[in-house]
Amino acid sequence: MKHFFTIILFLINGFVAAQEISENEFFLAESYFREGEYEKATQIYKKLYDQSPFNSTYLFRLITCYQQTESFDIVENLLVNRIKKEPSQTYLHVFLGYNYSKKQQEDEAKVQYEKAIQSIENNNPYTITIARAFSDYNLLDYAILAYEKAMKVNPTANFGFQIAQIYGEKGEYQKMFEAYIDLLDSNERYLNLVQRSASKYITDDAENEANILFRKAVLQKSLNNPKNEWNILLSWLFIQQKEYEKAFVQEKALFNRNPTDVSMIFELGEIAFEDKNYETAENCFQFIVEKTSLTEDKISANLYLVKIAIATKNPETTKLFDKLFNEFGINPATINLQVAYADFLTFQKNNPEKAIEILEKALTFSSSKFEEARIKLKLGDVFVFIGQFNKGLIYFSQIQTQLKNHELGQEAQFKVAQTSYFKGDFEWAKAQLKVLKGATTQLIANDAVDLYLKIIDNEPVDSTPSGLKEFAKAELLAYQNKDEEALQEIEKLFSYKELFVNGLTPGEVMYDDVLFLQAKLFMKKEKYQEAIVSLTKIIDADNQGFLTDDVYYLIAETYNFKLKNPEKAKEYYQKIIFEQPSSIYLVDARNKFRKIRGEVIN
């Protein structure tokens, strides 16, 4: 018995060792194959195939190596003999047909392809292998035919996804989208899969060919067979195209069928708000207020309505806050409203004292460390606003310590860096920003990188003035809504002769940043012509700088909406279209350019 177990152990060890040798040889062969050393790869694959003749990977690689070295007759003999021995492995006909094609014997190739297709009618277990082999050889029409025949033979099989992918490879987008829509029609569980797949072709341009074809495919299916999924897809498409009002129409249709769920309309409102489409955002949140019966949803929607009122400078904003506090009270349920009100009082009404009073009271309502952190973040902002930096830093540092790896902790750490920057403590600001460059929140990471680069590109060297300290002071004054003082600080920068010699020179980062801040302050004071002069100086200094597309867009928007000069606006939209093709403003600039020219935008 002992000898029996010894023999078994010996055999197992031998098998494992042989398997490891085969794997090592395969990896070596693959390395040769990738490097194009087909003769060396052939020798190893031939050995592996002889050891494991039913391994299709070895066979496929061996065939490819022979074909790369134009040994087509060897491949033909190999496959003909293999088919004689194993006629049930009908995918081999695809390999053989492709080999005939390489020999320019197309008639013989076609015969083999037809044999492979014909074998599917017998409910062949190699159906998927056959279809994939056609795909691997870029015989896409045959691959589609194989999948279609398989579904005809077996009605429970569904290869709609594979067929759609192949149409995509062929560039036949209409058929691709129709296949995806048919797939979803067969089972609504494919919704996310269809969205992910379509997103590879859909852009934010409504005039993009793929967008048009996708919309037509969905609309056509919705006419014949109405389903929620078609409204969901259309809403999704319109959101990609930033046509939020059209998306709202689809979401309302969905709500009418399920009048208890406002979550998707709320999400749409948030997206529209973030994209500054305040009209649609307001329509979404007003709809929720009117339709929902949940107090929590009403408060959340009203919070956004208040934010929209602030963003659009609605003169009734204070009354709106009063109305909401009268309706919902000042209590734990309205903490976010209280924080928003404190922000409004500080940055819009210049009443930070009342804001501090409101926030300190809100702290007594907080029931979690996260609510407490949000309130303290705003308290810190208010103290920075009134110049009490140390108090602000205390609140930010508390949050940073308590929620170290949380988004709120990272936001607090950025505010520590920003406050240190305002104070002129650039070394401590850099230390914080270095850590934040890897923040999990992309927006914080981007802000951290921007501020870090601004400091290291412009910080004083050997006590020589660079303008950074003065510029930080100007930014602080702008943050505190002391716009006239900020503009005066900027004028001082331009008056320092030594700064032009040592750092503040046209075309460099600091020069561009100073002019851009000056332009934004002029915009805020509605001095639009002065703002355009500042922006134009940036372009004159360097029309390929990192702010170029921002400058063009801001000038275009100012001419279009503030100065009511669409012809001048068109000129700068056109610059984005032709000179800044990778700009984030491209689609919006193109649409507005077309609208000014009188084109109909669908």
N, C-alpha and C positions, 0 to 999 in steps of 0.2 A: 504493500500500500504506500509505503514511504517512497519507493522508487516511482510509483505511478504519479504522485504529486510532484516529484522532482522533474519527471518528463514533461508534465503539463506546464510547470513553471518555466522550463527551458524553452518550450514551444512558444509560450506567451512572450517571453523576453526576446526570442528570435523574431517573432512577428512585429513587435514594437520597434526593434532595431531596424528591420527591413522597411517599415513604414517611415521611420525617420530618414533613412537613406533616400527613399523615393521622394519625400518632401523636399529634401535638400537638393536633389537632382532637378526637381521641377522648378524650384526657385532659381537655380542656375540657368536652366533652359529659358525661363521667362526673362531673365536678365539679358541673355544673348538675343532673345527675340526682340525686346524693346530697343536694343542697340543696333538692330539690323544685321546681326551676325547670324544669318539664317543657316549656313552650313553647320556651324557648331551647334546651334539649337536643334537642327534636324537629327543629329546623332543621338542626342539625349532623349528627344521626344520619341524617336523610333524605339529606343530601348524601353521607355516607359510604356509606350503603346503595346509592345510585344508582351510586356508583363501584365498589362491590364487592358485587353482589347475592347472592353465594353465601356471604357472611360471616354466619353464623347469629347471632353476638353482636350485630352491628349491627341485624339484623332483630328480634331479641328485644327489644333496648332501644327500638327505634323503635316496636314494637307496644305495649310497656309505656307509653311516653310518650303515645301516642295514647289508650290506655285510661285513663290518669290524667286526661286532659283530656276524657274521655267522647266521644272521636271514634271510636265503635265501628263506624260505617258505613265509615269510611275504612279501618280495619283489615280489615273483612270483604272489601271490594273488593280490597285489596292481596293478601290471602291467597288468595282465590278465583282471581284472575288468576295468582298465582304457582303454585298447584297445577295449573292448566291447562297452564302452560308446563313445569313440572317435576313430573309426577305421581309420579315415583319417590321424591321427598322427602316421605315419608308422615308424618314428624314434624310437618309443617305442619298436619295435621288436628288435632293436640292444640292448637296455637295457635288455630286457627279455632274449635274446640269451646269453648275457654275464653272466647273473645270472645263466642260465642253465650250462654254462661252469664252473662257480664257484662251482656248485653242481656236476661237473664231468659228466654231461649229454651232451656230445659233439654232439650226433646226433640231440637232440632237439635244441641245440644251433645253429647248422648249418641250421636247418629248419627256424628258426627265422631270421637269417642273410639273407637267400635267399629271404624271404618275403620282407625284407627291400630293398634289391637290386631290386627285381622285381617291387616294387612300383614306382621306378624311371622312368620306361618306360611310365608311365602315366603323365609325365611332372609334377612330384610331387613338390609342393612348399617347402617341407621339405628336398629336395635333399641335400643341403649343410649341414643341421643339421645331416642327416644320415651319410654323409662322415666324418664330424667332430667327431661324436660319435664313429665311427670305429677308427679314429685316437686317440681319447682320451683313448680308451681301448687297444691301441697298436695293433689293428687288421688292420695292414697296407695294406695287400694285398686286403682286402675287401674295404678299403678306396680308394685305387687306382681304383678298379673295379667300385665303386660308381661314382667317378669323370669321368671315361672314358665312362660309360653308360650315364651319364648326358650330355656329349658333343655329344654323338651319337644321343640322343633324340633331343637335341637342338643345332644345328650346330653353332649358334651364341655365345654359351657359350664357355668360355675358362678357363679351370682349369689346364692348363699346369704348372703354377707356383706351385700350391698345390701338383700336382703329382711329380714334381721335388723335392720338399722339402721332400716328403715322401720317395722317393728313397734315398735321402741323409740320412734320419733317418735309413733306412735299410742297409746303407753302400754300396749300389749298385751305385757306382759313375759313371760308364759308362752310365747306364740308366738315372741317374740324369742329367748328362751333356747333353745327347741327348734330354731330355725333355726341358731343358733350351734353347737349340739351336732351337728346334722346336717352342718354345714360341716366340723367337726373329724372327724366320722366318715368323711367322704369323703377327708380327707387330714390326717394327723397334723401336718403342717407348719404348720397353722393354730393350733396350741396357744397360742402367745404372743399371736397376734392375738385369739383368743377371750378370753384372760385380760384383756388390755388393754381390750377392749370391755366385758366384764362388770364390770370394776372401776368403771366409771362409775355403776353402779347398786348394786353390793354395798357394804354398810357393815359396821362391826364389831358390829352388832346382829343376833344370830341370829334375832330375831323380825321383822326387817324383811321386808316382803312379797317384795322382789326376792331376798333371800337364800334364802327358803323355796322360791320358784319355781325358782331356779337349782339348788338341791340336788335337788329333785324331778326336774327335767329330766335331770340327770346320772345319778341313780339309775335312772330309767326306762330310759335308754339302756344302762346297764351290765348290766341284767338280760337284755336281748335280745342284747347284743353286747359281752362283756367285753373291755376293753382297758386298757393301762397309763394311757392318757390320762384315763380316768374317775377312777382313783385319784389321779392328779396334780391334777386339778381339785378333787376333794373335799378333798384335803389343803390345797390353796391356799385354798379357801373356809373351812375350819376355822381356818386360821392367821389369816385376816382377822377371824374372829369370836373370836379368842383362845381357841379350844377346842383346845388343843395336844395333849391326850391323844387326841382323835378324829383329829387329823392324824397322830399317831404310829401309829395303827392302819393308816391308809392307806399310810404310808411303809413299815411292816413288810411289808405285802402286796406292795409294789413290790420290796422287798429280796429277798423269797422267790423272786421271778422272776429276779432278777439279784443273786445273793448275793456279788458282788465290789465293789459300789459302796455305800459308806456316806455319801457326800457329802451327800445330801439329809437323812438322819437327823441328821447333824452340824449342818447348817444349822438344822434345826428345833430341835435342842437349844440352839443359840446364841440363837435367837429367844425360846424359852421362858425361858432363863436371864435375858436382858435384861429380860424382862417379869416377873421374879421368880416365875415358875411353876417352882419348884425341883423339885417332884415329877416333873413330866413331863421336865424337863431331865435330871434324874438317870436316869430310865428310858432316855432316848435315849442318853446317854453310856455307861451300863452295858451297853446292848445292843451298842454299838460295840466296847467292850472285849472282850465275849464272842465277837463274831462276826468281827472283823477279824483278819487274819493279819499285817498290816503294823505293825511296831514304831512307826513315826511316828504312825499313827492311834491306836494304843493310848496313846502318851504324850500326844497332844493331847486325847483323851477324858478321860484321867485328870487332866489339868490342870483341866478343867472340874469334874470330880468333887471335886477339892480345893477349888475356888472355891465350890462349893455347900456343902461341909462348913463352910467359913469363914462363909459367909452365914447358914447355919442354926445356927451356934454348936455344931457337933458336937464333943463332948468328945474324940473319937478323932482329931481332925484332925492332931495331931502324929505320932501313930502311922501315920497314912495317908501323911504325907510320908516318914517313915522307910522305910515299906514300898516306896514308889515308888523312892526313891533306891537301896535295896537291889536292886530288880528291874532298874532301867534305868541306874543309875550316876550319878555326877556328872561330866558330860562335855558336849561341844558339843550333843549331842542333847537334853539336858534343861535348857538355859539358861532357858527360860520357866518351868519348874518351880522353878528356883533363885531366879528373881526373885520368883515368887509366895511362896516360902518366906520370903524376906527381908522381904517386905511383911507376911506373917503374924507373923513374929517381932517386927517393929517395932510395928505398930499393934494387934496382938491380945495379944502376950506381953510387950510392953515390954522387948524385948531388942535394942535397935538396934546394940549393939556386935557381936553375933554376925551380925546382918544385914549390916553393913558388911564383915565378914570374908568372908561368902559372896559378896557382890556383887563385891568386888575379885578374888576367885578366878574368878568367872564372866567377868570382863573378859578373862581370859587365854584363854578358850575362844571368844570372839567372832570370827567370820570375816567380818563385814561391818560397815560403818559404821552400818547400821540396828540390828543386834543390839547393837552397842556403845552406840548412843543409848538404847535401851530400858533397858539396865543402868544407864547414867549418870542417866537420869531417876529411876530408883528410888533410886540413891545420893543424888541431890539431895533427894528426899523425906525420906530418913532423916536427912540432915544438918539439914534444916529442923525435923524432929521433935525433934532434940536441941538445937535452938537455935543451931546453927552455920550461920547464914544465909549468910555469905560463901562457905563451902565449897559449900553448895547452889547458890548463884548461879553459881559457877564452872562447875559441871557443866551447869547449865541453859544458860548462855551459850555453852558449847562446842557444844552440840547446836544451839542457835539459829543459830549461825554456820555450822556444817558442813552443816545441812539446812534452809537458810533457807526454802524454799518447800514443804517437805514437811510432812505432817501432824505428824510427830514434832517438827520444828522449831517449828511453831506451838504445839504443846502445851508445849514447853520455854519459849517466849516467854510463854505464859500463866502458867507457874509462876514466871517471873521477876517478872511483874506481881503475882501473888498473894503471893510472898515479900516484895516491896517493900511491899505493903499491910500485911502482918503487922508489918513493921518500922516502919510509920508513915510511909514515904516515898511519900506519895500522888501527888506530881508525877511521879515516875519510873514509878509504877504506871500512871497515866493515859496517859503517853506510849506505853507498851507496848500498853495496851488499845485505844487509838485505832486502831492498826494492825490489831489482831486482830479488830476489829468486822467486817472484810471477809474473815475467814478462810474457807478453802475447806471446812473441817469445820464443819458447822452447830452441833454441840455446843460446840465451842470458841468459835465466834462468839457463841453465846447466853450462855455463861458470861462472856465478855469484856464483852458489853453489860451484863449484870446487875451485874458488879462495877464497871464504869465509872459506871453510873448511881448506884450506891450511894455512890460516892466524891463525884461532883459534886453530888449532892442533899444531902449531909450534911457536906462538908468544912468545917472552921472558916473563918469570915470575920472578918477584922480581929482575929485572935487571940482571938476569942470562942469558948469551948468549945462543941462541937456533939455530943460523944459518940462521934464516929467513931473517934478514936484508941483510946478505951477499948473500943469494940465490936470493933475489929480485934484488940486484945489478947485479948479473950474468945474470938474465933473461932480465934486461934492456939492458945490453951489447949485449946480443944475438939479442934482438929486433933492436938494432942499427947496427947490422952486424959487431960488434967488437968481432969476434969469438975468437981470441987468448986471448984477455983480459978476455972474459967470462970464458974460460977454466982455465986461471990463477986464477980467483976468485974462481972457483970450487976447484982447488987444495988447495987454502988457507983454504977452508972449511974442507977438509979432513985432513989438517995439524993441526987444532985446537984441541988439546987433550981434552980440557974441553967440547967441543961440543959432543964428543962421550960419555962422562959421563952424560951430562945434557940433551941431546936431539937428537943429530945426531947419532943415533945408527942403526946398520943393522936391516932391517926388519920394520923400522918405516917409516912413510909417507915422512918425509923430506929426509931421506937417499935414498929412492927409487926415489923421484923427482929429487934429485941432480944427481944421476947416469943416469936417463933417459934424463935429459937435456944434460949431458956430452956426452951421446951416440948420440943424435941428432946433436950436434955440430961436433962430429967426422964424422958422416955421411955426413954432409954438406961439410967437408974438404976432403971427400973421403978416410978417414982413417977407413976403414970398419972393419978391424980386431980389432982395438982399441975399436970401437963402440960395437962390439960383446962382448968383455971382460967386458965392463961396464954393458951391458944388462945382461950378465950371473951372475954378482954379485948380481943383483936384485933378480934373481931366487934363487941363493944360500942362500940369506938372508931370503927369504919368497916365496915359490912357490905357495902360495895361496893368494897373495896380489892382490889389485885391479888393478894393472898394468900387471898382469901375462899374460893375453891373448894378450895384446898389445906388450909385450916383445917377446913372442913366435913368433907372426906374423912378427914383425920387423926383428927378427933374420932370420926367414925363407925366407922373401923377399930379405934380404941382401945376403944370400947364393945363392938364386935362380937367382937373376938378376944382382947383383954387383960382386959377387965372382965366379959366374958360377960354383957352386958346388951343383947340384940338389939333390945329395944323402943326403948331410947335411940338405938341405932345407926340404927334405921329412921327416926327423926326427922331425923337429919342426912343420911342418904342422900336422903331426900325433899326436903330443902332444895336439894341439888345438882340433883335432877331438875326442880324447879319454879322455882328462883331462879337457877340457873347452867346454862342449856341449852346453852351453848357450851363447857362444861368438858370437859377431856380425861378426866375421871372419870365422865362421864355414863352411858355404857353399863355400866360396872362397877357404879356405884351403883344403876342401875335393876335389874340382875340380882340384886344382893344384897338390894335392897329386896323384890323379888318372892319371893326364896327365904325371907326372914324371914316374909313373909305366907303362906308355904305353897304358893306357886304352883310348878308343875312347869316347870323350865327345860329345854327340849329341847336 
